[in-house]
Amino acid sequence: MKRVAAIDCGTNSIRLLISDIDTSTNIATDVCREMRIVRLGEGVDKTNAFSPRALERTFKAIDEYEQILLKHKVENLRFVATSATRDAQNKAMFIKGVIDRLRIVPEVIAGTEEAALSFDGATRSLRQKHKAPFLIIDLGGGSTELVIGDQEPTGVYSMDVGCVRMTERHTPGGNPTKAQEEAIRTDVRNALKEAAKKVDWQKAQTIVGVAGTVTTVAAHSLKLKTYDPEVLHGASISAQQISQTAQDFISLSPSQRAALPYMHEGRIEVITAGSIVLDEVMKAIGAQTLIASERDILDGVAWSQVQ
């Protein structure tokens, strides 16, 4: 049994998983999962740099995580950073801040490695119930990764369309006009033209969606009374439900979205654009059903430390 920790620092959130992994039985047991929405990527699409406020929010969360790591006596820690950090010209400030706090160097991973880790994390617990090949849709704040494979990825593409990037670019506040909605969909369609050259999604038997946008869309589709990871993991939602959810979020005011019992306050502004991205991806690949997964890159990063 080995106790490992994984930190995934994305464009919108920073998350921590501490897990006890038994390699003899191939079973991982969660010790704790934490999430803070810090919007590290705020403004990066326009400025190509982290703002002082975004760094301050992120470092505050990392300070909290340091205390949790010490409490649980973690043997190994791996810290990965994704889309926003790839794009930021002043990423050295972020890297130094992490080193100062956690005494490890954060890995700024490429979109292809991000996709591979998401694939591993998402598919481990779904293999017994669902058929391969799997197509994973990892819809993050700055980017959306598509990855297809059976036991491991055979096709990967990272698209620069995520819920934060699309919100800031087209619909600040999260209530797009028809023209703004179409602008988001156009960006996604253009990105998918390139993705189709690398990812043969026609071969997929099971479509799996990961990350907070997808699980929040699933919670809305299922009309949950609270955000329940146990219900959401493995839940099946239809393409029609996803389309309807996108239209619901467009029509709801920010205060109405905030009042939804499963809505995290950090997603109120960006969930609309994220749901439009997901809707457009589902339409492009011709999928009728999506399996939501609470397991994702964070789980992949944890497992990578014992393999």
N, C-alpha and C positions, 0 to 999 in steps of 0.2 A: 504494500500500500504506500502510495506516495502522495503527499499533499502539495498541490501546485496551485499557482494563481495566474490568471490571465487578465490583462487590462486591454481593452479595445477603445482607442480614442478616435472617434469619428468626427464628422463635420457638425453634428447636432448634439451628440451625447458622448459621455465617457462612462464605460461600464467595467465592473469588476466581477470576476468569478473566482471563487476559491473552491477547489474540488479535490476530493480524495479518490484517486484512481488506482484500481486494482488490476494490474496487467494480466494476472493469472486468470481472472474471470471476465476481463474486458468490460468491467463495469465502473462507471464514474458516479460518485455520490456528491451532490452539491453540499458544500458547507455554508456558503452564502453567495447571493447574487445582489449586486448593487448597481443602480443607475443614477446618474446626475445629468440633466440636460443643461449643457454649458454653452452651446452655440459657439464652439471654438472657430467655426468657419464663417462667422458673421462678417459679411462684407468682402470675403476673400475672392468671390467671383469677379468683383469689380476692381479691387485694389491689389490683388495678389499678395496680400500681407495680413497677418494676424493683428487685430487691434489690441491695445493695452487692456481694455475692459474684458475682451474675450479671453486673453491669457490669464487675467486675474481670476475670472470665474473658474477656469480650468485648473489652475494651480490650487485654488481653495478645495476643489473636489479631490485632487490628488493628495493634499494634506490629510483629508478625511480618510482616504483609502489607506494611507500609510499606517494610521492607527489601527485600522481593521486588520491589515496584514500582520502587524506586530502581535495583535491579540491572538490571531489564529496560528501563529508559528509556522508560516509557509516555508517550504523547503526550496521551491523554485518559483521564479516570477518571470513571465515574458510580457512585454509591453509593446503593442503594435499601434501605429498611427496610420490613418488612411487618407482619403481624398483631400481634405482641406490642407493637411500637412504636406502632401505631395505638391500642392499648388503654391504654398506660401513661400515667398522669397526670404522672409525673416524666420524661417523654421529653426534656425540655430538658437534663437531666444527660447523657443519652446523646448527644444532638446536639452539645453542647459538647465532649464527650470525642472525638468523631470529628473535629471541626474542629481541635482542638488537635493531633491526631496526623497528619491527612492534609491539612489546610488546604483541605478542601472541605466543603460543607454536604450531609449525607445527606438524601435525599428520602424522606419518609414517604409512600409511595404508597397510594392507595385500592385496595381489593380488585379493582375493575374494571380499573384499570391493571395491577395485578399479573397478572390473568388474561390481558389482551391481550399483555403481554410474554412470558408463558409460552407462549401460543398461537403467537406468532411464532417463538420459539426452538425449540419442539418440532416444528413442522410443516415448517420449511425443509428438513430432511434426509430427511423421510419422504414428501414429495409424489410422488417418482418411482415409489415402490413401492406406495403405498396411495391409496385413493379418498377424495376429499372428498365431502361435508362431514366435518370432523373434530370430534369431541368430546374436549376435553382435560380430564382429571381431574388437577388439581395439588394433591396431598395434602401439606400442610405441617404444621408443628408446632401452629400456632394456628388455622389456617383451611384450608378446602378450596375451591378455585375450580373451577367448571365453566364451560367456554367452548366455544361451537360456532361454526363458520364454515367458509368455503371458503378464500378468499385472506386474509380478515381476519375478526375476530369479528362475529357477528350477534346473539349472545345471550351474556350474561355474568352470573354470580351467585357471590358469595363467601359461603360458609357458615362459621359459627364452630364448626366441628368439625375438629380436627386431632389428630395423635397425642399431642402434649404436653398439650393442653387436655383431651382425653378421659381421658388417664392420670391427670392430677391431680384431675380432677373425680370420676372413678368407680373407678379401679383403680390406686392407687399401688403400685408394685412390679411391675405388669404381669402379674399372674395373676388375672384376674377370676373371680368366682363366676358362676353362671348369671344371677343377678339383676343383677350389675354389667354383664355382657355385654349383657343386654337393655336396660339403661339407656343404654349407648352407642348401641345400635341405634335406640332410641327417639329420642334426640337427633338422629341422622342422618336418620331418617325425617321428623321434624318440620321439619328444615332443608330437606330435599328437596321438601317440599310448597311452600315458598316459591320454591325454585329452579325448579320446574316452570313457574312463571308467567313466568319470564324466559328459560329455556333449553329449546328444543324438541329434546330429545335423540332423539326418534323419527326425526328426519331424518338422524342421523349414519350415515355409511357406515363410518367407522373410529374406534374408541375408543383414545385414547392416554393413558397414565398417566405422570406425571412426578414427580420428587423422590425422596428417599431411601427413604421407606416403600415406594413402588411398586417401585423397583429391587431392594430387599432381598427383598420378597415374590417378585419374579421370580427372583432368585437361588436362593431356597429351592425354588420350584416346579421349577426346572431342575436342582436338586441340584448346583450348582456347587461345585467344590473350592476356589475362591477368588473374591473379588469382581472380576469382569472386565468393565469397561465396554464393551469391544469386543463381547463376546458378548451383553451385556444390551441394548445399543442396537438397537432394532428387533425384539427378541425377542417372540414371541407366546406369551401364556399364557391358559389358559382360565378361565372363571368358576369352574368346578369346582376347578381348582388353587388359585385364590385362597381359596375357602371352606375347602379342606383345610388350606392354609397357616395361616389364622386359627386353626383348631382345633389345629393342631400347636403354634403359639406359646402358646396358652392352656394346653396340657397340659405344656409344657416348663418346667422351673424356670429362674430367672434364670441359674444357672451353666451349664445345658444350652444356653440360648440364646446365652450368651457363647462357648461352645465351637464354635458353628457357624462354619465357616471364612470366611464372607462377612459376618459380623455385626460392624458397627462398635460399639465399646464404648459410644458415646453413644446407641445405639438399643436396647440390651438391655431397658431398662425401658419404652420407649414403643412398641416395634414391635408389640406385641400389640394395643393399642388402635387403632393405625394400620391394621393388617390387617383388623380388624373394620369400621372405617369404609369401607375399600375394598370389602370384601365386600358391605356393605349398599348402597353406591352402585351396584355392578354389578347387584345384584338389582333395585334400584328402576328402573334404566334398561333392564333386560331384555337386557343385552349378554352374548354368549357368549364373546367374545374381547377381550383387551386387548393393545395393543402398548406395550411399555415403551420409554421414551425417556430417554437420558442427556443430552439437550439440553432446556433448559427456560428459565426466566426469566433465568438468568445469560446465556445466549446472546442472548436477546431484548434485554437491557440493552446488551450489546456492540454488536449491530447498530444499536440506536437512535442510536448516536453517529456513524454514517456515513450515515444516511438523510436 
